[in-house]
Amino acid sequence: MNKLAISGEVTQLEALRYTPAGLPLLSFVIGHVSEIEEAGLKRKVECEVKAVAIGDLATTNIQLGTKLNALGFLAKRSAKSTQLVMHIKNIELI
């Protein structure tokens, strides 16, 4: 199963663009900071996840600094790339 849920803040935001099929596409980066217990110890976790929202989700009111919960899946950025990008299926602005 390929499923990813993350909460964080939009730290980078590209301009809205359109796919060759005419669907709106929004690319952005989600910055995440939390504390997680691992092996009985608290660990500070900081990461950035590249994300894309396609279709109606791309027109959600996402701006730089927006805090959100996102649910989606990971896929390669393109057929020839090994970089992973989160494809958003659900966004909750917080």
N, CA, C and O atoms as CSV, one atom per row, in Angstrom:
chain,resi,resn,atom,element,x,y,z
A,1,MET,N,N,0.847,-1.181,0.000
A,1,MET,CA,C,0.000,0.000,0.000
A,1,MET,C,C,0.886,1.235,0.000
A,1,MET,O,O,1.898,1.274,0.699
A,2,ASN,N,N,0.520,2.221,-0.762
A,2,ASN,CA,C,1.265,3.464,-0.890
A,2,ASN,C,C,0.370,4.585,-0.376
A,2,ASN,O,O,-0.489,5.087,-1.100
A,3,LYS,N,N,0.583,4.973,0.889
A,3,LYS,CA,C,-0.268,5.982,1.528
A,3,LYS,C,C,0.600,6.834,2.441
A,3,LYS,O,O,1.415,6.306,3.197
A,4,LEU,N,N,0.428,8.137,2.376
A,4,LEU,CA,C,1.223,9.050,3.191
A,4,LEU,C,C,0.309,10.115,3.772
A,4,LEU,O,O,-0.485,10.727,3.057
A,5,ALA,N,N,0.428,10.328,5.074
A,5,ALA,CA,C,-0.291,11.403,5.748
A,5,ALA,C,C,0.745,12.273,6.449
A,5,ALA,O,O,1.632,11.757,7.128
A,6,ILE,N,N,0.637,13.581,6.289
A,6,ILE,CA,C,1.592,14.494,6.920
A,6,ILE,C,C,0.893,15.805,7.252
A,6,ILE,O,O,-0.025,16.232,6.551
A,7,SER,N,N,1.338,16.429,8.319
A,7,SER,CA,C,0.863,17.770,8.660
A,7,SER,C,C,2.066,18.701,8.605
A,7,SER,O,O,3.202,18.278,8.820
A,8,GLY,N,N,1.809,19.948,8.321
A,8,GLY,CA,C,2.906,20.900,8.252
A,8,GLY,C,C,2.476,22.229,7.696
A,8,GLY,O,O,1.297,22.582,7.709
A,9,GLU,N,N,3.454,22.959,7.207
A,9,GLU,CA,C,3.255,24.319,6.698
A,9,GLU,C,C,3.845,24.416,5.298
A,9,GLU,O,O,4.895,23.840,5.015
A,10,VAL,N,N,3.165,25.146,4.433
A,10,VAL,CA,C,3.654,25.344,3.070
A,10,VAL,C,C,4.852,26.292,3.134
A,10,VAL,O,O,4.717,27.454,3.517
A,11,THR,N,N,6.031,25.778,2.750
A,11,THR,CA,C,7.261,26.572,2.837
A,11,THR,C,C,7.722,27.077,1.474
A,11,THR,O,O,8.493,28.034,1.397
A,12,GLN,N,N,7.259,26.445,0.403
A,12,GLN,CA,C,7.549,26.894,-0.966
A,12,GLN,C,C,6.294,26.672,-1.791
A,12,GLN,O,O,5.571,25.697,-1.587
A,13,LEU,N,N,6.038,27.581,-2.722
A,13,LEU,CA,C,4.820,27.498,-3.522
A,13,LEU,C,C,5.104,27.998,-4.928
A,13,LEU,O,O,5.596,29.111,-5.113
A,14,GLU,N,N,4.791,27.167,-5.920
A,14,GLU,CA,C,4.952,27.569,-7.319
A,14,GLU,C,C,3.634,28.132,-7.834
A,14,GLU,O,O,2.585,27.942,-7.218
A,15,ALA,N,N,3.695,28.814,-8.950
A,15,ALA,CA,C,2.486,29.364,-9.564
A,15,ALA,C,C,1.625,28.225,-10.105
A,15,ALA,O,O,2.142,27.199,-10.548
A,16,LEU,N,N,0.325,28.415,-10.064
A,16,LEU,CA,C,-0.621,27.445,-10.622
A,16,LEU,C,C,-0.345,27.286,-12.112
A,16,LEU,O,O,-0.180,28.274,-12.828
A,17,ARG,N,N,-0.295,26.036,-12.574
A,17,ARG,CA,C,-0.114,25.788,-13.996
A,17,ARG,C,C,-1.106,24.714,-14.422
A,17,ARG,O,O,-1.893,24.232,-13.608
A,18,TYR,N,N,-1.070,24.345,-15.677
A,18,TYR,CA,C,-2.042,23.377,-16.201
A,18,TYR,C,C,-1.330,22.225,-16.896
A,18,TYR,O,O,-0.316,22.425,-17.565
A,19,THR,N,N,-1.866,21.017,-16.735
A,19,THR,CA,C,-1.323,19.829,-17.395
A,19,THR,C,C,-1.690,19.895,-18.875
A,19,THR,O,O,-2.548,20.691,-19.257
A,20,PRO,N,N,-1.053,19.067,-19.720
A,20,PRO,CA,C,-1.432,19.028,-21.137
A,20,PRO,C,C,-2.920,18.689,-21.342
A,20,PRO,O,O,-3.510,19.043,-22.363
A,21,ALA,N,N,-3.515,17.999,-20.357
A,21,ALA,CA,C,-4.944,17.656,-20.438
A,21,ALA,C,C,-5.838,18.806,-19.971
A,21,ALA,O,O,-7.064,18.698,-20.008
A,22,GLY,N,N,-5.213,19.919,-19.525
A,22,GLY,CA,C,-5.982,21.083,-19.097
A,22,GLY,C,C,-6.361,21.097,-17.625
A,22,GLY,O,O,-7.146,21.947,-17.205
A,23,LEU,N,N,-5.822,20.174,-16.830
A,23,LEU,CA,C,-6.130,20.149,-15.397
A,23,LEU,C,C,-5.217,21.112,-14.648
A,23,LEU,O,O,-4.025,21.187,-14.947
A,24,PRO,N,N,-5.761,21.853,-13.675
A,24,PRO,CA,C,-4.902,22.717,-12.868
A,24,PRO,C,C,-3.955,21.880,-12.013
A,24,PRO,O,O,-4.336,20.823,-11.510
A,25,LEU,N,N,-2.719,22.353,-11.849
A,25,LEU,CA,C,-1.697,21.648,-11.078
A,25,LEU,C,C,-0.951,22.658,-10.219
A,25,LEU,O,O,-0.478,23.682,-10.713
A,26,LEU,N,N,-0.851,22.360,-8.927
A,26,LEU,CA,C,-0.147,23.232,-7.998
A,26,LEU,C,C,0.961,22.439,-7.326
A,26,LEU,O,O,0.695,21.406,-6.713
A,27,SER,N,N,2.203,22.908,-7.433
A,27,SER,CA,C,3.350,22.275,-6.786
A,27,SER,C,C,3.758,23.117,-5.586
A,27,SER,O,O,3.798,24.345,-5.659
A,28,PHE,N,N,4.061,22.441,-4.478
A,28,PHE,CA,C,4.484,23.150,-3.273
A,28,PHE,C,C,5.290,22.212,-2.389
A,28,PHE,O,O,5.373,21.013,-2.656
A,29,VAL,N,N,5.883,22.764,-1.332
A,29,VAL,CA,C,6.671,21.987,-0.385
A,29,VAL,C,C,6.017,22.119,0.985
A,29,VAL,O,O,5.671,23.217,1.423
A,30,ILE,N,N,5.852,20.970,1.657
A,30,ILE,CA,C,5.306,20.943,3.010
A,30,ILE,C,C,6.461,20.749,3.979
A,30,ILE,O,O,7.188,19.759,3.895
A,31,GLY,N,N,6.631,21.697,4.900
A,31,GLY,CA,C,7.638,21.577,5.952
A,31,GLY,C,C,6.985,20.996,7.195
A,31,GLY,O,O,5.943,21.484,7.633
A,32,HIS,N,N,7.580,19.964,7.763
A,32,HIS,CA,C,7.013,19.269,8.922
A,32,HIS,C,C,8.013,19.282,10.069
A,32,HIS,O,O,9.204,19.044,9.867
A,33,VAL,N,N,7.518,19.567,11.290
A,33,VAL,CA,C,8.335,19.509,12.503
A,33,VAL,C,C,7.482,18.849,13.584
A,33,VAL,O,O,6.345,19.257,13.822
A,34,SER,N,N,8.039,17.824,14.239
A,34,SER,CA,C,7.317,17.179,15.337
A,34,SER,C,C,8.302,16.436,16.228
A,34,SER,O,O,9.501,16.380,15.955
A,35,GLU,N,N,7.755,15.862,17.312
A,35,GLU,CA,C,8.518,14.996,18.185
A,35,GLU,C,C,7.840,13.640,18.193
A,35,GLU,O,O,6.636,13.550,18.432
A,36,ILE,N,N,8.590,12.595,17.937
A,36,ILE,CA,C,8.061,11.237,17.850
A,36,ILE,C,C,8.856,10.353,18.808
A,36,ILE,O,O,10.067,10.514,18.955
A,37,GLU,N,N,8.162,9.422,19.454
A,37,GLU,CA,C,8.875,8.468,20.298
A,37,GLU,C,C,9.357,7.309,19.442
A,37,GLU,O,O,8.586,6.705,18.696
A,38,GLU,N,N,10.646,7.009,19.562
A,38,GLU,CA,C,11.249,5.911,18.816
A,38,GLU,C,C,12.180,5.148,19.753
A,38,GLU,O,O,13.085,5.738,20.344
A,39,ALA,N,N,11.969,3.858,19.890
A,39,ALA,CA,C,12.795,3.001,20.753
A,39,ALA,C,C,12.853,3.546,22.179
A,39,ALA,O,O,13.891,3.481,22.838
A,40,GLY,N,N,11.722,4.086,22.647
A,40,GLY,CA,C,11.641,4.598,24.009
A,40,GLY,C,C,12.225,5.983,24.212
A,40,GLY,O,O,12.227,6.489,25.335
A,41,LEU,N,N,12.721,6.608,23.154
A,41,LEU,CA,C,13.310,7.944,23.271
A,41,LEU,C,C,12.546,8.922,22.382
A,41,LEU,O,O,12.027,8.551,21.329
A,42,LYS,N,N,12.487,10.183,22.826
A,42,LYS,CA,C,11.855,11.208,21.996
A,42,LYS,C,C,12.843,11.678,20.945
A,42,LYS,O,O,14.016,11.921,21.228
A,43,ARG,N,N,12.341,11.801,19.731
A,43,ARG,CA,C,13.187,12.215,18.615
A,43,ARG,C,C,12.521,13.393,17.913
A,43,ARG,O,O,11.333,13.341,17.596
A,44,LYS,N,N,13.287,14.452,17.672
A,44,LYS,CA,C,12.772,15.596,16.923
A,44,LYS,C,C,12.866,15.263,15.439
A,44,LYS,O,O,13.917,14.852,14.946
A,45,VAL,N,N,11.763,15.446,14.743
A,45,VAL,CA,C,11.697,15.137,13.321
A,45,VAL,C,C,11.453,16.424,12.549
A,45,VAL,O,O,10.508,17.159,12.837
A,46,GLU,N,N,12.299,16.692,11.576
A,46,GLU,CA,C,12.121,17.829,10.673
A,46,GLU,C,C,12.332,17.325,9.256
A,46,GLU,O,O,13.323,16.651,8.975
A,47,CYS,N,N,11.403,17.650,8.361
A,47,CYS,CA,C,11.571,17.239,6.971
A,47,CYS,C,C,10.777,18.160,6.055
A,47,CYS,O,O,9.904,18.908,6.496
A,48,GLU,N,N,11.101,18.086,4.779
A,48,GLU,CA,C,10.355,18.795,3.744
A,48,GLU,C,C,9.922,17.770,2.711
A,48,GLU,O,O,10.708,16.919,2.297
A,49,VAL,N,N,8.670,17.859,2.299
A,49,VAL,CA,C,8.115,16.932,1.327
A,49,VAL,C,C,7.599,17.728,0.129
A,49,VAL,O,O,6.769,18.624,0.281
A,50,LYS,N,N,8.098,17.395,-1.060
A,50,LYS,CA,C,7.580,18.019,-2.276
A,50,LYS,C,C,6.220,17.418,-2.555
A,50,LYS,O,O,6.039,16.205,-2.443
A,51,ALA,N,N,5.253,18.262,-2.921
A,51,ALA,CA,C,3.886,17.796,-3.128
A,51,ALA,C,C,3.265,18.449,-4.348
A,51,ALA,O,O,3.657,19.543,-4.754
A,52,VAL,N,N,2.275,17.751,-4.935
A,52,VAL,CA,C,1.486,18.313,-6.024
A,52,VAL,C,C,0.017,18.039,-5.762
A,52,VAL,O,O,-0.358,16.981,-5.255
A,53,ALA,N,N,-0.800,19.010,-6.116
A,53,ALA,CA,C,-2.254,18.862,-6.069
A,53,ALA,C,C,-2.750,19.081,-7.491
A,53,ALA,O,O,-2.383,20.059,-8.142
A,54,ILE,N,N,-3.585,18.168,-7.966
A,54,ILE,CA,C,-4.069,18.226,-9.344
A,54,ILE,C,C,-5.596,18.270,-9.340
A,54,ILE,O,O,-6.241,17.649,-8.494
A,55,GLY,N,N,-6.165,19.003,-10.285
A,55,GLY,CA,C,-7.620,19.095,-10.396
A,55,GLY,C,C,-8.177,20.101,-9.409
A,55,GLY,O,O,-7.560,21.136,-9.157
A,56,ASP,N,N,-9.348,19.804,-8.847
A,56,ASP,CA,C,-10.011,20.725,-7.922
A,56,ASP,C,C,-9.144,21.063,-6.708
A,56,ASP,O,O,-9.198,22.185,-6.204
A,57,LEU,N,N,-8.348,20.104,-6.238
A,57,LEU,CA,C,-7.489,20.366,-5.071
A,57,LEU,C,C,-6.462,21.454,-5.357
A,57,LEU,O,O,-6.031,22.149,-4.437
A,58,ALA,N,N,-6.065,21.612,-6.606
A,58,ALA,CA,C,-5.070,22.614,-6.970
A,58,ALA,C,C,-5.617,24.028,-6.797
A,58,ALA,O,O,-4.847,24.982,-6.687
A,59,THR,N,N,-6.936,24.168,-6.774
A,59,THR,CA,C,-7.541,25.502,-6.634
A,59,THR,C,C,-7.931,25.795,-5.189
A,59,THR,O,O,-8.569,26.810,-4.909
A,60,THR,N,N,-7.544,24.895,-4.258
A,60,THR,CA,C,-7.747,25.146,-2.831
A,60,THR,C,C,-6.944,26.399,-2.462
A,60,THR,O,O,-5.927,26.693,-3.091
A,61,ASN,N,N,-7.390,27.117,-1.467
A,61,ASN,CA,C,-6.736,28.373,-1.076
A,61,ASN,C,C,-5.424,28.101,-0.328
A,61,ASN,O,O,-5.319,28.366,0.870
A,62,ILE,N,N,-4.435,27.577,-1.038
A,62,ILE,CA,C,-3.124,27.295,-0.451
A,62,ILE,C,C,-2.203,28.463,-0.746
A,62,ILE,O,O,-2.037,28.876,-1.894
A,63,GLN,N,N,-1.606,28.987,0.319
A,63,GLN,CA,C,-0.682,30.107,0.194
A,63,GLN,C,C,0.572,29.780,0.995
A,63,GLN,O,O,0.577,28.848,1.799
A,64,LEU,N,N,1.615,30.537,0.777
A,64,LEU,CA,C,2.839,30.385,1.550
A,64,LEU,C,C,2.485,30.550,3.027
A,64,LEU,O,O,1.820,31.519,3.393
A,65,GLY,N,N,2.913,29.630,3.871
A,65,GLY,CA,C,2.636,29.702,5.302
A,65,GLY,C,C,1.360,28.990,5.728
A,65,GLY,O,O,1.095,28.877,6.925
A,66,THR,N,N,0.561,28.506,4.772
A,66,THR,CA,C,-0.662,27.781,5.110
A,66,THR,C,C,-0.321,26.519,5.886
A,66,THR,O,O,0.554,25.755,5.478
A,67,LYS,N,N,-1.010,26.296,7.006
A,67,LYS,CA,C,-0.847,25.066,7.772
A,67,LYS,C,C,-1.909,24.086,7.294
A,67,LYS,O,O,-3.065,24.456,7.091
A,68,LEU,N,N,-1.497,22.815,7.114
A,68,LEU,CA,C,-2.432,21.844,6.563
A,68,LEU,C,C,-2.136,20.428,7.008
A,68,LEU,O,O,-1.040,20.117,7.475
A,69,ASN,N,N,-3.137,19.576,6.854
A,69,ASN,CA,C,-3.005,18.131,6.954
A,69,ASN,C,C,-3.225,17.616,5.548
A,69,ASN,O,O,-4.190,18.001,4.888
A,70,ALA,N,N,-2.338,16.746,5.081
A,70,ALA,CA,C,-2.445,16.233,3.716
A,70,ALA,C,C,-2.402,14.713,3.726
A,70,ALA,O,O,-1.669,14.098,4.501
A,71,LEU,N,N,-3.200,14.123,2.851
A,71,LEU,CA,C,-3.238,12.683,2.667
A,71,LEU,C,C,-3.045,12.404,1.190
A,71,LEU,O,O,-3.672,13.046,0.347
A,72,GLY,N,N,-2.179,11.449,0.868
A,72,GLY,CA,C,-1.935,11.148,-0.536
A,72,GLY,C,C,-1.037,9.945,-0.704
A,72,GLY,O,O,-1.019,9.045,0.136
A,73,PHE,N,N,-0.286,9.935,-1.800
A,73,PHE,CA,C,0.601,8.815,-2.102
A,73,PHE,C,C,1.884,9.342,-2.725
A,73,PHE,O,O,1.937,10.482,-3.188
A,74,LEU,N,N,2.920,8.504,-2.734
A,74,LEU,CA,C,4.208,8.874,-3.313
A,74,LEU,C,C,4.345,8.301,-4.715
A,74,LEU,O,O,3.930,7.174,-4.982
A,75,ALA,N,N,4.931,9.088,-5.604
A,75,ALA,CA,C,5.206,8.646,-6.974
A,75,ALA,C,C,6.473,9.343,-7.459
A,75,ALA,O,O,6.865,10.380,-6.924
A,76,LYS,N,N,7.111,8.764,-8.479
A,76,LYS,CA,C,8.283,9.413,-9.065
A,76,LYS,C,C,7.861,10.720,-9.716
A,76,LYS,O,O,6.759,10.837,-10.251
A,77,ARG,N,N,8.751,11.694,-9.662
A,77,ARG,CA,C,8.477,13.012,-10.235
A,77,ARG,C,C,8.170,12.914,-11.729
A,77,ARG,O,O,7.307,13.629,-12.238
A,78,SER,N,N,8.880,12.026,-12.428
A,78,SER,CA,C,8.642,11.789,-13.853
A,78,SER,C,C,9.133,10.380,-14.169
A,78,SER,O,O,9.727,9.718,-13.318
A,79,ALA,N,N,8.885,9.929,-15.378
A,79,ALA,CA,C,9.266,8.570,-15.763
A,79,ALA,C,C,10.770,8.324,-15.639
A,79,ALA,O,O,11.190,7.208,-15.336
A,80,LYS,N,N,11.584,9.359,-15.871
A,80,LYS,CA,C,13.045,9.192,-15.841
A,80,LYS,C,C,13.682,9.625,-14.522
A,80,LYS,O,O,14.902,9.549,-14.379
A,81,SER,N,N,12.885,10.075,-13.562
A,81,SER,CA,C,13.400,10.587,-12.303
A,81,SER,C,C,13.315,9.542,-11.201
A,81,SER,O,O,12.468,8.650,-11.244
A,82,THR,N,N,14.201,9.658,-10.211
A,82,THR,CA,C,14.101,8.815,-9.021
A,82,THR,C,C,13.587,9.624,-7.828
A,82,THR,O,O,13.359,9.060,-6.757
A,83,GLN,N,N,13.402,10.934,-7.997
A,83,GLN,CA,C,12.876,11.785,-6.929
A,83,GLN,C,C,11.408,11.453,-6.675
A,83,GLN,O,O,10.635,11.232,-7.608
A,84,LEU,N,N,11.038,11.421,-5.386
A,84,LEU,CA,C,9.652,11.162,-5.023
A,84,LEU,C,C,8.906,12.458,-4.756
A,84,LEU,O,O,9.468,13.424,-4.239
A,85,VAL,N,N,7.627,12.460,-5.120
A,85,VAL,CA,C,6.737,13.598,-4.889
A,85,VAL,C,C,5.449,13.055,-4.296
A,85,VAL,O,O,4.956,12.009,-4.719
A,86,MET,N,N,4.906,13.763,-3.319
A,86,MET,CA,C,3.622,13.382,-2.745
A,86,MET,C,C,2.501,13.925,-3.628
A,86,MET,O,O,2.443,15.125,-3.898
A,87,HIS,N,N,1.617,13.042,-4.074
A,87,HIS,CA,C,0.438,13.450,-4.824
A,87,HIS,C,C,-0.710,13.539,-3.828
A,87,HIS,O,O,-1.097,12.535,-3.230
A,88,ILE,N,N,-1.249,14.725,-3.652
A,88,ILE,CA,C,-2.279,14.984,-2.657
A,88,ILE,C,C,-3.632,14.487,-3.144
A,88,ILE,O,O,-4.042,14.765,-4.271
A,89,LYS,N,N,-4.321,13.746,-2.274
A,89,LYS,CA,C,-5.687,13.291,-2.574
A,89,LYS,C,C,-6.702,13.988,-1.674
A,89,LYS,O,O,-7.884,14.071,-2.008
A,90,ASN,N,N,-6.228,14.493,-0.520
A,90,ASN,CA,C,-7.120,15.180,0.422
A,90,ASN,C,C,-6.314,16.218,1.183
A,90,ASN,O,O,-5.209,15.938,1.648
A,91,ILE,N,N,-6.865,17.412,1.308
A,91,ILE,CA,C,-6.205,18.491,2.056
A,91,ILE,C,C,-7.190,19.045,3.075
A,91,ILE,O,O,-8.359,19.286,2.774
A,92,GLU,N,N,-6.687,19.238,4.284
A,92,GLU,CA,C,-7.464,19.915,5.337
A,92,GLU,C,C,-6.634,21.120,5.778
A,92,GLU,O,O,-5.541,20.956,6.319
A,93,LEU,N,N,-7.148,22.324,5.549
A,93,LEU,CA,C,-6.450,23.528,6.001
A,93,LEU,C,C,-6.715,23.703,7.482
A,93,LEU,O,O,-7.850,23.553,7.933
A,94,ILE,N,N,-5.655,24.026,8.257
A,94,ILE,CA,C,-5.805,24.202,9.712
A,94,ILE,C,C,-5.292,25.543,10.159
A,94,ILE,O,O,-5.340,25.858,11.348
